[in-house]
Amino acid sequence: MKKIAFACDHAGYETKNFLIKQLKSKGYEIKDFGTFSEESVDYPDFAHPMASAVERGEYDFGISLCGSGNGINMTANKHQGIRSALCWNTEISKLARLHNDANVCALPARFVSKEEAEKIVDVFLSADFEGGRHIRRIEKIPVKQ
């Protein structure tokens, strides 16, 4: 079964806990990088450890949440081996996997219901990268030094 790493800030805390419970019931192995309460925190403190673990291959995918999804998404994408996609509906999450081989799904916790977030994540985790013409595009994403 796939191994999933989670990270969130205070705005995503409740939805993160809901998603973790749902995914555990489906047999996924979960690592929660925090946060662990609704107390105000800075999302990079949790996004960076999650992104690093996914980048190293310790986890198959990451799921991140903050209020708009943007900040935590931007933070994860600072890692060269991460392709984090801001997913606000199932179509976007499916295309993120099919065309972009996204390995992190960033959710806007204040703009999607818990139930919609679960659908988005389910689609993200079940879609496979199409490869083909998309490979050359994603190979150009990392900054070459």
N, CA, C and O atoms as a GROMACS GRO file, in nm:
protein
  580
    1MET      N    1   0.084  -0.118   0.000
    1MET     CA    2   0.000   0.000   0.000
    1MET      C    3   0.088   0.125   0.000
    1MET      O    4   0.201   0.123   0.050
    2LYS      N    5   0.036   0.229  -0.056
    2LYS     CA    6   0.112   0.353  -0.068
    2LYS      C    7   0.135   0.419   0.067
    2LYS      O    8   0.053   0.410   0.158
    3LYS      N    9   0.251   0.485   0.077
    3LYS     CA   10   0.288   0.559   0.197
    3LYS      C   11   0.267   0.708   0.169
    3LYS      O   12   0.318   0.761   0.070
    4ILE      N   13   0.192   0.774   0.256
    4ILE     CA   14   0.152   0.914   0.236
    4ILE      C   15   0.202   1.000   0.351
    4ILE      O   16   0.184   0.966   0.468
    5ALA      N   17   0.265   1.113   0.316
    5ALA     CA   18   0.312   1.210   0.415
    5ALA      C   19   0.217   1.330   0.416
    5ALA      O   20   0.179   1.381   0.310
    6PHE      N   21   0.179   1.375   0.534
    6PHE     CA   22   0.089   1.489   0.550
    6PHE      C   23   0.160   1.606   0.617
    6PHE      O   24   0.247   1.587   0.702
    7ALA      N   25   0.120   1.727   0.578
    7ALA     CA   26   0.164   1.849   0.645
    7ALA      C   27   0.053   1.952   0.632
    7ALA      O   28  -0.019   1.956   0.532
    8CYS      N   29   0.040   2.035   0.735
    8CYS     CA   30  -0.060   2.141   0.730
    8CYS      C   31  -0.025   2.251   0.828
    8CYS      O   32   0.064   2.237   0.912
    9ASP      N   33  -0.098   2.362   0.815
    9ASP     CA   34  -0.093   2.465   0.917
    9ASP      C   35  -0.223   2.457   0.996
    9ASP      O   36  -0.301   2.363   0.979
   10HIS      N   37  -0.247   2.556   1.082
   10HIS     CA   38  -0.365   2.557   1.167
   10HIS      C   39  -0.496   2.554   1.087
   10HIS      O   40  -0.593   2.495   1.132
   11ALA      N   41  -0.499   2.618   0.970
   11ALA     CA   42  -0.621   2.623   0.889
   11ALA      C   43  -0.656   2.486   0.831
   11ALA      O   44  -0.772   2.458   0.804
   12GLY      N   45  -0.556   2.403   0.811
   12GLY     CA   46  -0.579   2.272   0.754
   12GLY      C   47  -0.587   2.159   0.854
   12GLY      O   48  -0.610   2.043   0.817
   13TYR      N   49  -0.569   2.191   0.981
   13TYR     CA   50  -0.560   2.089   1.086
   13TYR      C   51  -0.681   1.995   1.089
   13TYR      O   52  -0.664   1.874   1.088
   14GLU      N   53  -0.800   2.049   1.093
   14GLU     CA   54  -0.921   1.968   1.105
   14GLU      C   55  -0.939   1.878   0.982
   14GLU      O   56  -0.970   1.759   0.996
   15THR      N   57  -0.921   1.934   0.863
   15THR     CA   58  -0.936   1.855   0.740
   15THR      C   59  -0.826   1.750   0.730
   15THR      O   60  -0.852   1.638   0.686
   16LYS      N   61  -0.705   1.785   0.770
   16LYS     CA   62  -0.594   1.688   0.769
   16LYS      C   63  -0.629   1.567   0.855
   16LYS      O   64  -0.610   1.453   0.812
   17ASN      N   65  -0.679   1.590   0.975
   17ASN     CA   66  -0.714   1.480   1.064
   17ASN      C   67  -0.824   1.393   1.004
   17ASN      O   68  -0.820   1.270   1.016
   18PHE      N   69  -0.921   1.456   0.940
   18PHE     CA   70  -1.029   1.383   0.873
   18PHE      C   71  -0.971   1.295   0.761
   18PHE      O   72  -1.004   1.177   0.751
   19LEU      N   73  -0.884   1.353   0.679
   19LEU     CA   74  -0.825   1.278   0.567
   19LEU      C   75  -0.738   1.163   0.615
   19LEU      O   76  -0.741   1.054   0.558
   20ILE      N   77  -0.660   1.186   0.719
   20ILE     CA   78  -0.575   1.080   0.774
   20ILE      C   79  -0.661   0.962   0.818
   20ILE      O   80  -0.629   0.847   0.788
   21LYS      N   81  -0.768   0.991   0.890
   21LYS     CA   82  -0.858   0.885   0.936
   21LYS      C   83  -0.916   0.807   0.818
   21LYS      O   84  -0.920   0.684   0.820
   22GLN      N   85  -0.960   0.879   0.715
   22GLN     CA   86  -1.017   0.814   0.597
   22GLN      C   87  -0.914   0.727   0.525
   22GLN      O   88  -0.944   0.614   0.488
   23LEU      N   89  -0.794   0.781   0.505
   23LEU     CA   90  -0.691   0.706   0.432
   23LEU      C   91  -0.640   0.586   0.511
   23LEU      O   92  -0.612   0.481   0.453
   24LYS      N   93  -0.629   0.599   0.642
   24LYS     CA   94  -0.589   0.483   0.724
   24LYS      C   95  -0.692   0.372   0.711
   24LYS      O   96  -0.655   0.254   0.704
   25SER      N   97  -0.820   0.409   0.708
   25SER     CA   98  -0.926   0.307   0.696
   25SER      C   99  -0.921   0.237   0.560
   25SER      O  100  -0.975   0.127   0.544
   26LYS      N  101  -0.856   0.299   0.462
   26LYS     CA  102  -0.842   0.240   0.328
   26LYS      C  103  -0.710   0.165   0.313
   26LYS      O  104  -0.678   0.112   0.206
   27GLY      N  105  -0.632   0.161   0.422
   27GLY     CA  106  -0.509   0.081   0.422
   27GLY      C  107  -0.380   0.156   0.392
   27GLY      O  108  -0.274   0.094   0.385
   28TYR      N  109  -0.387   0.287   0.374
   28TYR     CA  110  -0.266   0.365   0.348
   28TYR      C  111  -0.181   0.377   0.474
   28TYR      O  112  -0.234   0.385   0.585
   29GLU      N  113  -0.050   0.379   0.456
   29GLU     CA  114   0.043   0.408   0.565
   29GLU      C  115   0.062   0.559   0.570
   29GLU      O  116   0.090   0.620   0.467
   30ILE      N  117   0.048   0.618   0.686
   30ILE     CA  118   0.048   0.764   0.700
   30ILE      C  119   0.158   0.811   0.792
   30ILE      O  120   0.184   0.750   0.896
   31LYS      N  121   0.224   0.920   0.754
   31LYS     CA  122   0.316   0.993   0.842
   31LYS      C  123   0.263   1.136   0.852
   31LYS      O  124   0.244   1.203   0.750
   32ASP      N  125   0.239   1.182   0.972
   32ASP     CA  126   0.186   1.317   0.996
   32ASP      C  127   0.301   1.406   1.042
   32ASP      O  128   0.352   1.389   1.153
   33PHE      N  129   0.340   1.501   0.957
   33PHE     CA  130   0.446   1.595   0.992
   33PHE      C  131   0.394   1.718   1.066
   33PHE      O  132   0.470   1.810   1.095
   34GLY      N  133   0.265   1.719   1.096
   34GLY     CA  134   0.207   1.830   1.172
   34GLY      C  135   0.144   1.934   1.082
   34GLY      O  136   0.149   1.925   0.959
   35THR      N  137   0.088   2.028   1.144
   35THR     CA  138   0.081   2.070   1.280
   35THR      C  139  -0.015   1.981   1.359
   35THR      O  140  -0.088   1.900   1.302
   36PHE      N  141  -0.012   1.997   1.490
   36PHE     CA  142  -0.087   1.906   1.575
   36PHE      C  143  -0.191   1.977   1.660
   36PHE      O  144  -0.237   1.924   1.762
   37SER      N  145  -0.229   2.099   1.619
   37SER     CA  146  -0.337   2.173   1.687
   37SER      C  147  -0.385   2.285   1.595
   37SER      O  148  -0.330   2.306   1.487
   38GLU      N  149  -0.486   2.356   1.639
   38GLU     CA  150  -0.537   2.470   1.562
   38GLU      C  151  -0.470   2.601   1.602
   38GLU      O  152  -0.512   2.708   1.558
   39GLU      N  153  -0.366   2.593   1.685
   39GLU     CA  154  -0.290   2.712   1.723
   39GLU      C  155  -0.214   2.764   1.601
   39GLU      O  156  -0.158   2.686   1.524
   40SER      N  157  -0.213   2.895   1.584
   40SER     CA  158  -0.151   2.957   1.467
   40SER      C  159  -0.003   2.919   1.456
   40SER      O  160   0.073   2.930   1.552
   41VAL      N  161   0.034   2.873   1.336
   41VAL     CA  162   0.172   2.831   1.309
   41VAL      C  163   0.211   2.877   1.169
   41VAL      O  164   0.128   2.929   1.094
   42ASP      N  165   0.336   2.856   1.133
   42ASP     CA  166   0.387   2.891   1.001
   42ASP      C  167   0.400   2.764   0.917
   42ASP      O  168   0.475   2.672   0.952
   43TYR      N  169   0.327   2.760   0.806
   43TYR     CA  170   0.322   2.638   0.723
   43TYR      C  171   0.458   2.589   0.674
   43TYR      O  172   0.474   2.468   0.660
   44PRO      N  173   0.560   2.674   0.649
   44PRO     CA  174   0.688   2.619   0.603
   44PRO      C  175   0.752   2.523   0.704
   44PRO      O  176   0.825   2.432   0.666
   45ASP      N  177   0.724   2.545   0.833
   45ASP     CA  178   0.783   2.459   0.936
   45ASP      C  179   0.738   2.314   0.921
   45ASP      O  180   0.805   2.223   0.970
   46PHE      N  181   0.626   2.290   0.855
   46PHE     CA  182   0.573   2.155   0.837
   46PHE      C  183   0.585   2.109   0.692
   46PHE      O  184   0.602   1.990   0.665
   47ALA      N  185   0.576   2.203   0.600
   47ALA     CA  186   0.586   2.169   0.457
   47ALA      C  187   0.726   2.120   0.420
   47ALA      O  188   0.739   2.023   0.346
   48HIS      N  189   0.828   2.186   0.470
   48HIS     CA  190   0.965   2.146   0.433
   48HIS      C  191   0.999   2.003   0.476
   48HIS      O  192   1.051   1.927   0.394
   49PRO      N  193   0.973   1.963   0.601
   49PRO     CA  194   1.003   1.824   0.637
   49PRO      C  195   0.923   1.722   0.555
   49PRO      O  196   0.976   1.618   0.517
   50MET      N  197   0.795   1.751   0.529
   50MET     CA  198   0.714   1.662   0.446
   50MET      C  199   0.771   1.652   0.306
   50MET      O  200   0.787   1.542   0.253
   51ALA      N  201   0.801   1.766   0.244
   51ALA     CA  202   0.854   1.767   0.108
   51ALA      C  203   0.989   1.695   0.101
   51ALA      O  204   1.015   1.621   0.006
   52SER      N  205   1.073   1.717   0.198
   52SER     CA  206   1.203   1.649   0.200
   52SER      C  207   1.186   1.498   0.206
   52SER      O  208   1.258   1.425   0.137
   53ALA      N  209   1.093   1.450   0.286
   53ALA     CA  210   1.070   1.305   0.298
   53ALA      C  211   1.017   1.247   0.168
   53ALA      O  212   1.058   1.138   0.129
   54VAL      N  213   0.927   1.317   0.101
   54VAL     CA  214   0.876   1.270  -0.028
   54VAL      C  215   0.988   1.274  -0.132
   54VAL      O  216   1.004   1.181  -0.211
   55GLU      N  217   1.065   1.380  -0.130
   55GLU     CA  218   1.176   1.397  -0.225
   55GLU      C  219   1.279   1.284  -0.211
   55GLU      O  220   1.335   1.238  -0.310
   56ARG      N  221   1.304   1.243  -0.088
   56ARG     CA  222   1.400   1.134  -0.062
   56ARG      C  223   1.343   0.996  -0.096
   56ARG      O  224   1.415   0.897  -0.094
   57GLY      N  225   1.213   0.989  -0.127
   57GLY     CA  226   1.150   0.862  -0.160
   57GLY      C  227   1.101   0.783  -0.040
   57GLY      O  228   1.064   0.666  -0.054
   58GLU      N  229   1.100   0.844   0.076
   58GLU     CA  230   1.050   0.776   0.196
   58GLU      C  231   0.899   0.758   0.191
   58GLU      O  232   0.844   0.668   0.255
   59TYR      N  233   0.832   0.844   0.116
   59TYR     CA  234   0.686   0.838   0.100
   59TYR      C  235   0.653   0.850  -0.047
   59TYR      O  236   0.723   0.919  -0.122
   60ASP      N  237   0.546   0.784  -0.089
   60ASP     CA  238   0.505   0.786  -0.229
   60ASP      C  239   0.450   0.922  -0.269
   60ASP      O  240   0.477   0.972  -0.378
   61PHE      N  241   0.371   0.980  -0.180
   61PHE     CA  242   0.306   1.108  -0.208
   61PHE      C  243   0.297   1.190  -0.081
   61PHE      O  244   0.308   1.139   0.030
   62GLY      N  245   0.276   1.321  -0.101
   62GLY     CA  246   0.248   1.411   0.010
   62GLY      C  247   0.112   1.475  -0.010
   62GLY      O  248   0.068   1.498  -0.123
   63ILE      N  249   0.047   1.505   0.101
   63ILE     CA  250  -0.077   1.581   0.102
   63ILE      C  251  -0.053   1.698   0.195
   63ILE      O  252  -0.016   1.680   0.311
   64SER      N  253  -0.075   1.820   0.143
   64SER     CA  254  -0.052   1.938   0.225
   64SER      C  255  -0.176   2.026   0.225
   64SER      O  256  -0.252   2.029   0.128
   65LEU      N  257  -0.196   2.097   0.335
   65LEU     CA  258  -0.314   2.182   0.349
   65LEU      C  259  -0.277   2.311   0.421
   65LEU      O  260  -0.205   2.310   0.521
   66CYS      N  261  -0.329   2.421   0.371
   66CYS     CA  262  -0.330   2.547   0.443
   66CYS      C  263  -0.458   2.618   0.401
   66CYS      O  264  -0.538   2.562   0.325
   67GLY      N  265  -0.479   2.740   0.447
   67GLY     CA  266  -0.605   2.808   0.420
   67GLY      C  267  -0.640   2.815   0.273
   67GLY      O  268  -0.745   2.767   0.232
   68SER      N  269  -0.551   2.873   0.192
   68SER     CA  270  -0.576   2.884   0.048
   68SER      C  271  -0.508   2.774  -0.031
   68SER      O  272  -0.538   2.754  -0.149
   69GLY      N  273  -0.419   2.701   0.032
   69GLY     CA  274  -0.339   2.600  -0.036
   69GLY      C  275  -0.216   2.657  -0.103
   69GLY      O  276  -0.123   2.583  -0.135
   70ASN      N  277  -0.215   2.787  -0.125
   70ASN     CA  278  -0.105   2.848  -0.200
   70ASN      C  279   0.028   2.849  -0.126
   70ASN      O  280   0.129   2.807  -0.182
   71GLY      N  281   0.028   2.895  -0.003
   71GLY     CA  282   0.154   2.907   0.070
   71GLY      C  283   0.226   2.774   0.088
   71GLY      O  284   0.346   2.764   0.065
   72ILE      N  285   0.151   2.673   0.130
   72ILE     CA  286   0.213   2.542   0.152
   72ILE      C  287   0.255   2.479   0.020
   72ILE      O  288   0.354   2.405   0.015
   73ASN      N  289   0.181   2.508  -0.086
   73ASN     CA  290   0.216   2.460  -0.220
   73ASN      C  291   0.345   2.526  -0.267
   73ASN      O  292   0.434   2.458  -0.318
   74MET      N  293   0.356   2.656  -0.252
   74MET     CA  294   0.478   2.728  -0.292
   74MET      C  295   0.599   2.676  -0.215
   74MET      O  296   0.707   2.660  -0.272
   75THR      N  297   0.581   2.651  -0.086
   75THR     CA  298   0.691   2.602  -0.003
   75THR      C  299   0.738   2.466  -0.050
   75THR      O  300   0.858   2.444  -0.067
   76ALA      N  301   0.645   2.374  -0.071
   76ALA     CA  302   0.683   2.239  -0.115
   76ALA      C  303   0.757   2.244  -0.249
   76ALA      O  304   0.851   2.169  -0.272
   77ASN      N  305   0.713   2.333  -0.336
   77ASN     CA  306   0.774   2.341  -0.469
   77ASN      C  307   0.913   2.403  -0.470
   77ASN      O  308   0.977   2.407  -0.574
   78LYS      N  309   0.961   2.450  -0.357
   78LYS     CA  310   1.101   2.495  -0.348
   78LYS      C  311   1.197   2.376  -0.355
   78LYS      O  312   1.316   2.394  -0.382
   79HIS      N  313   1.146   2.257  -0.330
   79HIS     CA  314   1.227   2.136  -0.335
   79HIS      C  315   1.231   2.087  -0.480
   79HIS      O  316   1.127   2.069  -0.542
   80GLN      N  317   1.350   2.066  -0.532
   80GLN     CA  318   1.366   2.034  -0.674
   80GLN      C  319   1.300   1.902  -0.715
   80GLN      O  320   1.261   1.887  -0.831
   81GLY      N  321   1.287   1.809  -0.623
   81GLY     CA  322   1.226   1.681  -0.656
   81GLY      C  323   1.076   1.675  -0.630
   81GLY      O  324   1.015   1.569  -0.638
   82ILE      N  325   1.018   1.789  -0.600
   82ILE     CA  326   0.874   1.795  -0.570
   82ILE      C  327   0.801   1.863  -0.684
   82ILE      O  328   0.845   1.964  -0.739
   83ARG      N  329   0.687   1.804  -0.719
   83ARG     CA  330   0.592   1.865  -0.812
   83ARG      C  331   0.460   1.871  -0.738
   83ARG      O  332   0.377   1.780  -0.747
   84SER      N  333   0.441   1.980  -0.665
   84SER     CA  334   0.320   1.998  -0.585
   84SER      C  335   0.216   2.073  -0.666
   84SER      O  336   0.246   2.174  -0.730
   85ALA      N  337   0.094   2.021  -0.665
   85ALA     CA  338  -0.016   2.080  -0.742
   85ALA      C  339  -0.127   2.127  -0.647
   85ALA      O  340  -0.170   2.053  -0.559
   86LEU      N  341  -0.171   2.250  -0.667
   86LEU     CA  342  -0.283   2.303  -0.591
   86LEU      C  343  -0.411   2.246  -0.651
   86LEU      O  344  -0.445   2.276  -0.766
   87CYS      N  345  -0.480   2.164  -0.576
   87CYS     CA  346  -0.597   2.090  -0.626
   87CYS      C  347  -0.722   2.132  -0.551
   87CYS      O  348  -0.736   2.107  -0.432
   88TRP      N  349  -0.814   2.195  -0.624
   88TRP     CA  350  -0.939   2.240  -0.563
   88TRP      C  351  -1.060   2.166  -0.614
   88TRP      O  352  -1.172   2.191  -0.568
   89ASN      N  353  -1.040   2.074  -0.708
   89ASN     CA  354  -1.148   1.985  -0.751
   89ASN      C  355  -1.086   1.856  -0.806
   89ASN      O  356  -0.965   1.846  -0.822
   90THR      N  357  -1.172   1.759  -0.834
   90THR     CA  358  -1.121   1.628  -0.876
   90THR      C  359  -1.058   1.631  -1.015
   90THR      O  360  -0.963   1.557  -1.041
   91GLU      N  361  -1.110   1.713  -1.104
   91GLU     CA  362  -1.053   1.720  -1.238
   91GLU      C  363  -0.909   1.770  -1.235
   91GLU      O  364  -0.821   1.716  -1.302
   92ILE      N  365  -0.885   1.875  -1.155
   92ILE     CA  366  -0.750   1.929  -1.142
   92ILE      C  367  -0.657   1.825  -1.079
   92ILE      O  368  -0.544   1.808  -1.124
   93SER      N  369  -0.705   1.755  -0.976
   93SER     CA  370  -0.618   1.657  -0.910
   93SER      C  371  -0.584   1.541  -1.004
   93SER      O  372  -0.472   1.490  -1.002
   94LYS      N  373  -0.679   1.500  -1.086
   94LYS     CA  374  -0.653   1.392  -1.182
   94LYS      C  375  -0.551   1.437  -1.287
   94LYS      O  376  -0.457   1.363  -1.318
   95LEU      N  377  -0.569   1.557  -1.340
   95LEU     CA  378  -0.475   1.608  -1.441
   95LEU      C  379  -0.336   1.632  -1.383
   95LEU      O  380  -0.236   1.617  -1.452
   96ALA      N  381  -0.330   1.669  -1.256
   96ALA     CA  382  -0.200   1.689  -1.190
   96ALA      C  383  -0.119   1.560  -1.191
   96ALA      O  384   0.003   1.564  -1.209
   97ARG      N  385  -0.185   1.449  -1.173
   97ARG     CA  386  -0.117   1.319  -1.179
   97ARG      C  387  -0.094   1.275  -1.323
   97ARG      O  388   0.018   1.237  -1.359
   98LEU      N  389  -0.198   1.280  -1.406
   98LEU     CA  390  -0.187   1.229  -1.544
   98LEU      C  391  -0.083   1.303  -1.625
   98LEU      O  392  -0.002   1.240  -1.694
   99HIS      N  393  -0.083   1.436  -1.618
   99HIS     CA  394   0.001   1.517  -1.706
   99HIS      C  395   0.127   1.570  -1.640
   99HIS      O  396   0.228   1.592  -1.707
  100ASN      N  397   0.124   1.591  -1.508
  100ASN     CA  398   0.236   1.656  -1.440
  100ASN      C  399   0.312   1.564  -1.345
  100ASN      O  400   0.412   1.605  -1.287
  101ASP      N  401   0.266   1.441  -1.329
  101ASP     CA  402   0.328   1.346  -1.236
  101ASP      C  403   0.349   1.411  -1.100
  101ASP      O  404   0.453   1.392  -1.036
  102ALA      N  405   0.248   1.487  -1.055
  102ALA     CA  406   0.256   1.554  -0.925
  102ALA      C  407   0.277   1.450  -0.815
  102ALA      O  408   0.216   1.343  -0.817
  103ASN      N  409   0.363   1.484  -0.720
  103ASN     CA  410   0.385   1.394  -0.607
  103ASN      C  411   0.337   1.453  -0.476
  103ASN      O  412   0.348   1.388  -0.371
  104VAL      N  413   0.285   1.575  -0.480
  104VAL     CA  414   0.221   1.636  -0.364
  104VAL      C  415   0.092   1.702  -0.409
  104VAL      O  416   0.087   1.772  -0.511
  105CYS      N  417  -0.013   1.678  -0.333
  105CYS     CA  418  -0.144   1.739  -0.356
  105CYS      C  419  -0.166   1.843  -0.248
  105CYS      O  420  -0.177   1.810  -0.130
  106ALA      N  421  -0.172   1.970  -0.288
  106ALA     CA  422  -0.196   2.080  -0.194
  106ALA      C  423  -0.344   2.118  -0.198
  106ALA      O  424  -0.400   2.139  -0.306
  107LEU      N  425  -0.404   2.126  -0.082
  107LEU     CA  426  -0.547   2.155  -0.073
  107LEU      C  427  -0.574   2.287  -0.004
  107LEU      O  428  -0.508   2.322   0.094
  108PRO      N  429  -0.672   2.363  -0.055
  108PRO     CA  430  -0.714   2.489   0.008
  108PRO      C  431  -0.820   2.461   0.114
  108PRO      O  432  -0.940   2.460   0.083
  109ALA      N  433  -0.778   2.437   0.237
  109ALA     CA  434  -0.868   2.387   0.342
  109ALA      C  435  -0.987   2.478   0.369
  109ALA      O  436  -1.093   2.431   0.410
  110ARG      N  437  -0.972   2.608   0.348
  110ARG     CA  438  -1.082   2.700   0.374
  110ARG      C  439  -1.180   2.711   0.258
  110ARG      O  440  -1.279   2.782   0.267
  111PHE      N  441  -1.152   2.642   0.148
  111PHE     CA  442  -1.234   2.656   0.028
  111PHE      C  443  -1.293   2.525  -0.023
  111PHE      O  444  -1.369   2.526  -0.120
  112VAL      N  445  -1.261   2.413   0.041
  112VAL     CA  446  -1.322   2.285   0.006
  112VAL      C  447  -1.372   2.218   0.134
  112VAL      O  448  -1.309   2.229   0.239
  113SER      N  449  -1.484   2.148   0.123
  113SER     CA  450  -1.535   2.074   0.238
  113SER      C  451  -1.446   1.953   0.263
  113SER      O  452  -1.367   1.914   0.177
  114LYS      N  453  -1.458   1.894   0.380
  114LYS     CA  454  -1.381   1.774   0.411
  114LYS      C  455  -1.415   1.662   0.313
  114LYS      O  456  -1.327   1.587   0.269
  115GLU      N  457  -1.541   1.651   0.280
  115GLU     CA  458  -1.585   1.547   0.188
  115GLU      C  459  -1.528   1.569   0.047
  115GLU      O  460  -1.487   1.474  -0.020
  116GLU      N  461  -1.527   1.694   0.002
  116GLU     CA  462  -1.468   1.725  -0.128
  116GLU      C  463  -1.317   1.701  -0.125
  116GLU      O  464  -1.260   1.651  -0.222
  117ALA      N  465  -1.253   1.736  -0.014
  117ALA     CA  466  -1.109   1.711   0.000
  117ALA      C  467  -1.080   1.562  -0.011
  117ALA      O  468  -0.981   1.523  -0.074
  118GLU      N  469  -1.164   1.479   0.048
  118GLU     CA  470  -1.144   1.334   0.039
  118GLU      C  471  -1.156   1.286  -0.106
  118GLU      O  472  -1.076   1.204  -0.150
  119LYS      N  473  -1.254   1.336  -0.179
  119LYS     CA  474  -1.269   1.299  -0.320
  119LYS      C  475  -1.147   1.342  -0.401
  119LYS      O  476  -1.097   1.266  -0.484
  120ILE      N  477  -1.100   1.464  -0.377
  120ILE     CA  478  -0.982   1.515  -0.448
  120ILE      C  479  -0.862   1.426  -0.423
  120ILE      O  480  -0.790   1.390  -0.516
  121VAL      N  481  -0.839   1.391  -0.298
  121VAL     CA  482  -0.725   1.307  -0.261
  121VAL      C  483  -0.740   1.166  -0.318
  121VAL      O  484  -0.643   1.110  -0.368
  122ASP      N  485  -0.860   1.110  -0.312
  122ASP     CA  486  -0.882   0.975  -0.368
  122ASP      C  487  -0.848   0.972  -0.516
  122ASP      O  488  -0.781   0.880  -0.563
  123VAL      N  489  -0.893   1.073  -0.590
  123VAL     CA  490  -0.863   1.080  -0.734
  123VAL      C  491  -0.713   1.097  -0.756
  123VAL      O  492  -0.655   1.030  -0.841
  124PHE      N  493  -0.650   1.185  -0.679
  124PHE     CA  494  -0.507   1.209  -0.690
  124PHE      C  495  -0.429   1.079  -0.670
  124PHE      O  496  -0.339   1.048  -0.748
  125LEU      N  497  -0.463   1.004  -0.565
  125LEU     CA  498  -0.388   0.884  -0.530
  125LEU      C  499  -0.415   0.766  -0.624
  125LEU      O  500  -0.335   0.673  -0.632
  126SER      N  501  -0.527   0.770  -0.695
  126SER     CA  502  -0.560   0.657  -0.783
  126SER      C  503  -0.520   0.680  -0.929
  126SER      O  504  -0.519   0.586  -1.008
  127ALA      N  505  -0.488   0.804  -0.965
  127ALA     CA  506  -0.450   0.834  -1.104
  127ALA      C  507  -0.302   0.804  -1.125
  127ALA      O  508  -0.219   0.825  -1.037
  128ASP      N  509  -0.270   0.754  -1.243
  128ASP     CA  510  -0.132   0.723  -1.279
  128ASP      C  511  -0.082   0.820  -1.386
  128ASP      O  512  -0.158   0.861  -1.474
  129PHE      N  513   0.044   0.855  -1.377
  129PHE     CA  514   0.108   0.940  -1.476
  129PHE      C  515   0.100   0.875  -1.614
  129PHE      O  516   0.130   0.757  -1.628
  130GLU      N  517   0.060   0.953  -1.714
  130GLU     CA  518   0.047   0.902  -1.851
  130GLU      C  519   0.181   0.884  -1.921
  130GLU      O  520   0.193   0.804  -2.013
  131GLY      N  521   0.281   0.959  -1.879
  131GLY     CA  522   0.411   0.951  -1.946
  131GLY      C  523   0.404   1.014  -2.084
  131GLY      O  524   0.344   1.120  -2.101
  132GLY      N  525   0.467   0.949  -2.182
  132GLY     CA  526   0.462   0.999  -2.320
  132GLY      C  527   0.513   1.140  -2.333
  132GLY      O  528   0.619   1.175  -2.282
  133ARG      N  529   0.435   1.222  -2.404
  133ARG     CA  530   0.475   1.360  -2.433
  133ARG      C  531   0.497   1.444  -2.307
  133ARG      O  532   0.564   1.547  -2.311
  134HIS      N  533   0.440   1.398  -2.195
  134HIS     CA  534   0.452   1.475  -2.071
  134HIS      C  535   0.589   1.459  -2.005
  134HIS      O  536   0.631   1.545  -1.927
  135ILE      N  537   0.659   1.351  -2.035
  135ILE     CA  538   0.788   1.325  -1.971
  135ILE      C  539   0.887   1.438  -1.999
  135ILE      O  540   0.950   1.489  -1.906
  136ARG      N  541   0.901   1.478  -2.124
  136ARG     CA  542   1.000   1.582  -2.155
  136ARG      C  543   0.967   1.713  -2.085
  136ARG      O  544   1.057   1.790  -2.052
  137ARG      N  545   0.839   1.738  -2.062
  137ARG     CA  546   0.799   1.862  -1.996
  137ARG      C  547   0.835   1.859  -1.848
  137ARG      O  548   0.892   1.955  -1.796
  138ILE      N  549   0.803   1.751  -1.781
  138ILE     CA  550   0.834   1.748  -1.638
  138ILE      C  551   0.984   1.738  -1.612
  138ILE      O  552   1.032   1.779  -1.507
  139GLU      N  553   1.059   1.682  -1.708
  139GLU     CA  554   1.205   1.678  -1.693
  139GLU      C  555   1.267   1.818  -1.698
  139GLU      O  556   1.380   1.836  -1.652
  140LYS      N  557   1.196   1.915  -1.752
  140LYS     CA  558   1.244   2.052  -1.762
  140LYS      C  559   1.209   2.138  -1.641
  140LYS      O  560   1.251   2.253  -1.633
  141ILE      N  561   1.132   2.083  -1.547
  141ILE     CA  562   1.088   2.160  -1.431
  141ILE      C  563   1.203   2.194  -1.335
  141ILE      O  564   1.220   2.310  -1.300
  142PRO      N  565   1.284   2.095  -1.290
  142PRO     CA  566   1.387   2.129  -1.194
  142PRO      C  567   1.488   2.228  -1.250
  142PRO      O  568   1.520   2.226  -1.368
  143VAL      N  569   1.538   2.314  -1.163
  143VAL     CA  570   1.642   2.409  -1.201
  143VAL      C  571   1.773   2.331  -1.213
  143VAL      O  572   1.814   2.262  -1.120
  144LYS      N  573   1.837   2.342  -1.326
  144LYS     CA  574   1.966   2.276  -1.349
  144LYS      C  575   2.078   2.368  -1.300
  144LYS      O  576   2.082   2.486  -1.333
  145GLN      N  577   2.168   2.311  -1.222
  145GLN     CA  578   2.275   2.394  -1.166
  145GLN      C  579   2.408   2.364  -1.226
  145GLN      O  580   2.508   2.426  -1.189
   0.00000   0.00000   0.00000
